[in-house]
């Protein structure tokens, strides 16, 4: 944190904790003074670590209760759960193919081939592209297949999935990309919705939108190569008519499209969580929790549920789960007016990845740990951290 007074030291080293909701700046922890600070005048050192010879101290001396009391007052804004981390982990942990060539050489080649054919058929039926002549000055993005295994909360394979995505990392701002902002909900809101449904004995169901992004027409000129596995004609490319996964602005376009549909039906966005929508009409109430293309809807009665389900079905292609067996990888069990949430599948996967069974042989904090600013992250370590964060935030 930067200070400007007399000839004293110009800055103090502090630990960044988060963003202040009621203040334009950040929240920091001073390990020397054992206090929290807010400031907007900051210089971040992303590739520098504390000296490995840092003086060890007993962590029990830190006044934890003071920290949490201050956090409650300053309202540090929590980050949204990283559900995408779990989707990435499926490729890392389950041995799914990373390329089309690997899929065609895998033991389950027939399952992967069928998944690709089904996806291409769906894209063509929805008019996702138009074949056009390739112009010399036209930037063309590549495409690739992403393979995943659809599993239930217990980790059992339900089906093989193939998704054709655009290599959006090659997009250039101002040429084929502009706005990318897209909102996601919090698990705190989800738990609140389930608590309300439990208190009033409401009906709770889930649904996902089939090929969600493809429901929205594209309003920019974006060209891509033919999908891997298809006959390649170097003189022709595909001009996108619909939003594709992989485009940096795909989430933003889908969010705007779904927002427009919900507002037409009569939903209004919650002021605190813009990915949660509320519907009120003639004493009937519904709450909709939106996580990209996975949604949870709680209704006060069956009448309003049927009405809203019909309204959504006219505009989107949906798959409903009336049993509420799982939500974004979380196993849900309803017993009367009580909801039980658990992530046994993710916990078992995390344990199976561990090589030390989570035994802590080193003192905390690990002051003598030698850290280096590596250019390539340890993927397995980051994967475990992501899984632990998801466990902590979701249930």
C-alpha positions as CSV (number, residue, x, y, z in Angstrom):
1,X,0.0,0.0,0.0
2,X,1.4,3.4,-1.0
3,X,1.8,6.2,1.5
4,X,2.6,9.9,0.8
5,X,3.8,11.7,3.9
6,X,7.2,13.3,4.7
7,X,10.2,11.1,4.0
8,X,8.9,8.0,5.6
9,X,8.7,4.6,3.8
10,X,6.5,5.0,0.8
11,X,4.7,1.7,1.0
12,X,4.0,-1.3,3.3
13,X,3.8,-4.9,2.3
14,X,0.3,-6.3,2.9
15,X,-1.7,-9.4,1.8
16,X,-4.6,-8.9,-0.7
17,X,-7.9,-10.4,0.5
18,X,-10.6,-9.2,-1.9
19,X,-12.7,-6.3,-3.2
20,X,-14.6,-4.0,-0.9
21,X,-18.3,-3.8,-1.9
22,X,-18.9,-0.4,-0.4
23,X,-15.6,1.2,-1.3
24,X,-13.7,1.8,-4.5
25,X,-10.6,-0.3,-3.7
26,X,-9.4,-3.5,-2.1
27,X,-9.2,-5.1,1.3
28,X,-5.7,-5.9,2.7
29,X,-4.4,-7.7,5.8
30,X,-1.4,-6.3,7.6
31,X,0.5,-9.3,9.2
32,X,2.5,-7.0,11.4
33,X,-0.3,-4.9,12.9
34,X,-2.9,-7.7,12.7
35,X,-5.4,-5.3,11.1
36,X,-7.5,-5.0,8.0
37,X,-7.1,-2.0,5.7
38,X,-8.9,-0.6,2.7
39,X,-7.0,1.3,-0.1
40,X,-7.2,2.1,-3.8
41,X,-3.5,3.1,-4.1
42,X,-1.8,-0.2,-4.5
43,X,1.0,-1.8,-6.5
44,X,0.6,-5.6,-6.9
45,X,3.7,-7.8,-7.1
46,X,2.3,-10.9,-8.8
47,X,5.6,-12.8,-9.3
48,X,7.3,-12.0,-5.9
49,X,6.9,-14.1,-2.8
50,X,7.7,-13.5,0.8
51,X,11.3,-14.5,1.8
52,X,11.6,-18.2,2.6
53,X,13.5,-17.2,5.7
54,X,10.4,-15.5,7.1
55,X,10.2,-15.7,10.9
56,X,7.9,-18.5,12.0
57,X,5.2,-17.8,14.5
58,X,2.4,-19.7,16.2
59,X,-0.7,-19.3,14.1
60,X,-2.8,-19.5,17.3
61,X,-1.6,-16.0,18.2
62,X,-3.6,-14.5,15.4
63,X,-6.9,-13.0,16.6
64,X,-9.2,-14.8,14.2
65,X,-12.4,-13.5,15.8
66,X,-11.3,-9.9,15.1
67,X,-10.6,-10.7,11.5
68,X,-14.1,-12.2,10.9
69,X,-15.8,-9.4,12.8
70,X,-14.2,-6.8,10.5
71,X,-15.0,-8.8,7.4
72,X,-18.6,-8.8,8.3
73,X,-18.6,-5.0,8.7
74,X,-16.7,-4.3,5.4
75,X,-18.7,-6.8,3.4
76,X,-15.9,-8.2,1.3
77,X,-17.4,-9.3,-2.0
78,X,-17.2,-13.1,-2.5
79,X,-16.1,-14.5,-5.8
80,X,-18.5,-16.7,-7.8
81,X,-17.8,-20.5,-7.5
82,X,-15.6,-21.9,-10.2
83,X,-17.8,-24.6,-11.6
84,X,-15.8,-24.5,-14.9
85,X,-12.9,-25.9,-12.9
86,X,-14.8,-29.2,-12.4
87,X,-15.5,-29.4,-16.1
88,X,-11.8,-29.0,-16.9
89,X,-10.9,-31.6,-14.2
90,X,-13.1,-34.2,-16.0
91,X,-10.5,-34.2,-18.8
92,X,-7.6,-34.3,-16.5
93,X,-8.9,-37.0,-14.1
94,X,-11.0,-39.3,-16.2
95,X,-8.7,-39.7,-19.1
96,X,-11.0,-38.3,-21.8
97,X,-9.5,-37.5,-25.2
98,X,-7.9,-34.1,-25.6
99,X,-8.1,-34.1,-29.4
100,X,-10.3,-35.6,-32.2
101,X,-7.4,-37.9,-33.2
102,X,-7.2,-39.3,-29.7
103,X,-10.9,-39.9,-29.6
104,X,-10.8,-41.9,-32.8
105,X,-8.0,-44.0,-31.4
106,X,-9.6,-44.6,-28.0
107,X,-11.2,-47.8,-26.8
108,X,-14.6,-46.0,-26.7
109,X,-14.2,-44.7,-30.3
110,X,-17.8,-45.6,-31.3
111,X,-19.2,-43.6,-28.3
112,X,-17.1,-40.6,-29.2
113,X,-17.8,-40.8,-32.9
114,X,-21.6,-40.9,-32.2
115,X,-21.2,-38.0,-29.8
116,X,-19.5,-36.0,-32.6
117,X,-22.1,-36.9,-35.2
118,X,-25.0,-36.0,-32.9
119,X,-23.4,-32.6,-32.2
120,X,-22.8,-31.9,-35.9
121,X,-26.4,-32.9,-36.7
122,X,-27.7,-30.5,-34.0
123,X,-25.6,-27.6,-35.3
124,X,-26.7,-28.1,-38.9
125,X,-30.4,-28.3,-37.8
126,X,-30.1,-25.0,-36.0
127,X,-28.4,-23.3,-38.9
128,X,-25.2,-22.6,-37.0
129,X,-23.2,-21.7,-40.0
130,X,-23.1,-20.9,-43.7
131,X,-20.4,-22.1,-46.1
132,X,-18.8,-19.1,-47.9
133,X,-15.8,-18.4,-50.0
134,X,-12.6,-17.6,-48.1
135,X,-11.4,-14.0,-48.6
136,X,-7.7,-13.3,-48.3
137,X,-8.0,-10.5,-45.7
138,X,-10.6,-12.3,-43.6
139,X,-9.4,-13.6,-40.2
140,X,-10.4,-17.2,-39.7
141,X,-10.6,-18.9,-36.3
142,X,-9.8,-22.6,-35.7
143,X,-12.2,-25.1,-34.2
144,X,-11.6,-28.1,-32.0
145,X,-13.6,-30.9,-30.2
146,X,-13.9,-30.9,-26.4
147,X,-14.8,-34.3,-25.0
148,X,-16.3,-34.9,-21.6
149,X,-18.1,-37.6,-19.7
150,X,-21.5,-36.8,-18.3
151,X,-21.5,-38.3,-14.8
152,X,-24.0,-38.4,-11.9
153,X,-23.1,-37.0,-8.5
154,X,-21.6,-40.5,-7.6
155,X,-19.2,-40.2,-10.4
156,X,-20.8,-42.9,-12.6
157,X,-20.6,-42.3,-16.4
158,X,-24.0,-41.5,-17.9
159,X,-23.1,-40.6,-21.4
160,X,-20.3,-39.4,-23.7
161,X,-20.4,-35.7,-24.8
162,X,-18.7,-33.9,-27.6
163,X,-18.7,-30.2,-28.0
164,X,-17.5,-28.3,-31.0
165,X,-15.8,-25.0,-29.9
166,X,-14.1,-22.1,-31.5
167,X,-10.5,-21.3,-30.6
168,X,-11.5,-18.0,-29.1
169,X,-8.0,-17.4,-27.6
170,X,-7.1,-16.2,-31.1
171,X,-9.7,-13.4,-31.2
172,X,-8.5,-9.9,-31.3
173,X,-10.3,-7.1,-29.4
174,X,-11.8,-4.6,-31.8
175,X,-11.6,-7.0,-34.8
176,X,-13.8,-10.0,-33.9
177,X,-14.5,-9.3,-30.2
178,X,-16.0,-6.5,-28.1
179,X,-18.1,-7.1,-24.9
180,X,-17.5,-10.3,-22.9
181,X,-19.2,-9.7,-19.6
182,X,-21.5,-12.4,-18.4
183,X,-23.0,-12.9,-14.9
184,X,-23.0,-16.1,-12.9
185,X,-24.9,-16.8,-9.6
186,X,-23.7,-17.7,-6.2
187,X,-24.2,-20.9,-4.2
188,X,-25.4,-18.8,-1.3
189,X,-28.4,-17.7,-3.4
190,X,-29.1,-21.3,-4.4
191,X,-29.1,-22.4,-0.8
192,X,-31.4,-19.5,0.1
193,X,-33.9,-20.6,-2.7
194,X,-33.9,-24.2,-1.3
195,X,-34.5,-22.9,2.2
196,X,-37.5,-20.8,1.0
197,X,-38.9,-23.8,-0.9
198,X,-38.4,-25.9,2.2
199,X,-40.2,-23.4,4.5
200,X,-43.2,-23.0,2.1
201,X,-43.3,-26.6,0.7
202,X,-42.6,-25.3,-2.8
203,X,-41.9,-27.4,-5.9
204,X,-38.3,-27.4,-7.1
205,X,-37.2,-28.7,-10.4
206,X,-34.1,-28.3,-12.6
207,X,-33.6,-28.0,-16.4
208,X,-30.8,-27.4,-18.8
209,X,-31.0,-25.6,-22.2
210,X,-30.0,-27.8,-25.1
211,X,-27.2,-26.2,-27.2
212,X,-27.9,-23.0,-25.2
213,X,-25.6,-20.6,-27.0
214,X,-27.0,-21.6,-30.4
215,X,-30.4,-20.1,-29.6
216,X,-28.9,-16.6,-30.0
217,X,-28.1,-15.3,-33.5
218,X,-24.8,-13.6,-34.0
219,X,-24.6,-10.0,-35.0
220,X,-20.9,-9.9,-36.1
221,X,-19.0,-11.4,-39.0
222,X,-17.0,-14.3,-37.5
223,X,-15.4,-17.0,-39.7
224,X,-14.1,-20.4,-38.6
225,X,-12.5,-23.5,-40.1
226,X,-14.3,-26.7,-40.8
227,X,-14.6,-29.1,-37.7
228,X,-11.8,-31.7,-37.3
229,X,-13.0,-34.9,-38.9
230,X,-14.8,-33.2,-41.7
231,X,-13.4,-32.9,-45.3
232,X,-11.5,-29.7,-45.5
233,X,-11.9,-27.4,-48.5
234,X,-9.2,-24.7,-48.2
235,X,-11.2,-22.3,-50.5
236,X,-14.3,-22.3,-48.2
237,X,-14.9,-21.4,-44.5
238,X,-17.8,-21.3,-42.2
239,X,-19.5,-18.0,-41.4
240,X,-21.2,-18.2,-38.0
241,X,-24.9,-17.5,-37.8
242,X,-25.3,-18.5,-34.2
243,X,-23.2,-18.1,-31.0
244,X,-20.7,-20.9,-30.5
245,X,-19.0,-22.1,-27.4
246,X,-15.4,-20.9,-27.2
247,X,-16.1,-17.4,-28.5
248,X,-15.0,-14.9,-25.8
249,X,-18.3,-13.1,-26.1
250,X,-20.5,-16.3,-26.2
251,X,-21.4,-16.0,-22.5
252,X,-22.3,-12.4,-22.8
253,X,-24.5,-13.0,-25.8
254,X,-26.3,-15.9,-24.2
255,X,-26.9,-13.9,-21.0
256,X,-28.5,-11.1,-23.0
257,X,-30.6,-13.5,-24.9
258,X,-31.9,-15.4,-21.9
259,X,-32.4,-12.1,-20.0
260,X,-34.7,-10.8,-22.8
261,X,-36.7,-14.1,-22.8
262,X,-37.3,-14.0,-19.1
263,X,-38.3,-10.4,-19.1
264,X,-40.9,-11.1,-21.8
265,X,-42.4,-13.9,-19.7
266,X,-42.6,-11.7,-16.7
267,X,-39.5,-12.4,-14.6
268,X,-37.5,-9.6,-13.0
269,X,-33.9,-9.8,-12.0
270,X,-32.9,-9.8,-8.3
271,X,-31.1,-6.6,-7.4
272,X,-28.4,-8.4,-5.3
273,X,-27.9,-11.4,-7.6
274,X,-28.5,-10.5,-11.3
275,X,-28.5,-14.2,-12.2
276,X,-31.6,-14.9,-10.0
277,X,-35.0,-14.0,-11.4
278,X,-38.3,-13.7,-9.5
279,X,-41.9,-14.0,-10.9
280,X,-45.0,-12.8,-9.1
281,X,-48.5,-13.0,-10.4
282,X,-51.9,-13.3,-8.7
283,X,-50.4,-14.7,-5.6
284,X,-48.2,-17.2,-7.4
285,X,-44.4,-17.0,-7.0
286,X,-41.4,-18.5,-8.8
287,X,-37.7,-18.1,-8.3
288,X,-35.2,-19.0,-11.1
289,X,-31.5,-19.6,-10.4
290,X,-29.4,-19.4,-13.6
291,X,-26.0,-21.0,-14.0
292,X,-25.2,-20.6,-17.7
293,X,-27.4,-23.3,-19.2
294,X,-28.3,-25.1,-16.0
295,X,-31.3,-23.7,-14.2
296,X,-33.2,-24.3,-10.9
297,X,-36.8,-23.2,-10.6
298,X,-38.7,-23.1,-7.3
299,X,-42.4,-22.4,-7.6
300,X,-45.1,-21.9,-5.0
301,X,-47.5,-24.4,-6.6
302,X,-48.0,-26.7,-9.7
303,X,-50.2,-24.2,-11.5
304,X,-47.5,-21.6,-11.9
305,X,-44.9,-24.3,-12.6
306,X,-46.9,-25.5,-15.6
307,X,-47.5,-22.0,-16.9
308,X,-43.8,-21.0,-16.8
309,X,-42.6,-24.4,-18.1
310,X,-44.9,-23.9,-21.2
311,X,-43.7,-20.3,-21.7
312,X,-40.0,-21.3,-21.6
313,X,-40.6,-24.3,-23.9
314,X,-42.0,-22.0,-26.6
315,X,-38.7,-20.2,-26.7
316,X,-36.0,-22.7,-25.7
317,X,-35.2,-26.4,-26.2
318,X,-35.1,-27.7,-22.6
319,X,-34.4,-30.9,-20.7
320,X,-36.3,-31.1,-17.4
321,X,-35.4,-33.1,-14.3
322,X,-38.5,-33.2,-12.1
323,X,-36.8,-35.4,-9.4
324,X,-34.2,-32.7,-8.5
325,X,-31.5,-35.4,-8.2
326,X,-28.5,-33.0,-8.8
327,X,-27.6,-29.4,-9.4
328,X,-24.3,-28.5,-11.2
329,X,-22.7,-31.6,-9.8
330,X,-24.2,-31.4,-6.3
331,X,-26.2,-34.4,-5.2
332,X,-29.6,-33.3,-3.8
333,X,-31.9,-35.4,-1.6
334,X,-35.2,-34.1,-0.5
335,X,-36.9,-35.6,2.5
336,X,-40.3,-33.9,3.1
337,X,-39.5,-30.2,3.6
338,X,-35.8,-30.7,4.0
339,X,-33.0,-30.6,1.4
340,X,-29.7,-32.4,1.8
341,X,-26.8,-31.4,-0.3
342,X,-23.6,-33.4,-0.7
343,X,-20.7,-33.9,-3.1
344,X,-19.6,-37.5,-2.4
345,X,-18.4,-38.0,-6.0
346,X,-16.1,-35.0,-5.9
347,X,-14.8,-35.9,-2.5
348,X,-14.0,-39.4,-3.6
349,X,-12.2,-38.1,-6.7
350,X,-10.2,-35.7,-4.6
351,X,-9.2,-38.4,-2.2
352,X,-8.2,-40.7,-5.1
353,X,-6.0,-38.0,-6.5
354,X,-4.2,-37.5,-3.3
355,X,-0.8,-39.1,-2.8
356,X,-0.4,-38.4,0.9
357,X,-4.0,-38.9,2.1
358,X,-4.1,-35.3,3.3
359,X,-1.6,-35.9,6.1
360,X,0.0,-32.6,7.3
361,X,3.6,-33.3,8.2
362,X,4.7,-29.7,8.0
363,X,4.0,-26.9,10.5
364,X,1.6,-24.1,9.6
365,X,2.2,-21.6,8.2
366,X,4.9,-23.1,5.9
367,X,7.4,-20.3,6.3
368,X,10.4,-22.3,5.0
369,X,8.7,-23.3,1.7
370,X,10.8,-22.3,-1.2
371,X,8.6,-20.6,-3.9
372,X,9.5,-19.7,-7.4
373,X,7.6,-17.6,-10.0
374,X,7.1,-20.4,-12.5
375,X,5.8,-19.7,-15.9
376,X,4.0,-23.0,-16.1
377,X,1.6,-23.9,-13.2
378,X,1.5,-27.2,-11.6
379,X,-1.8,-28.4,-13.1
380,X,-2.5,-31.2,-10.6
381,X,-1.9,-29.0,-7.6
382,X,-4.2,-26.3,-9.0
383,X,-6.8,-28.9,-9.8
384,X,-6.9,-30.0,-6.2
385,X,-7.2,-26.5,-5.0
386,X,-10.0,-25.8,-7.4
387,X,-11.9,-28.9,-6.2
388,X,-11.4,-27.9,-2.6
389,X,-12.7,-24.4,-3.3
390,X,-15.8,-25.9,-5.1
391,X,-16.5,-28.2,-2.1
392,X,-16.2,-25.3,0.3
393,X,-18.4,-22.9,-1.6
394,X,-21.1,-25.3,-2.9
395,X,-22.1,-27.2,0.2
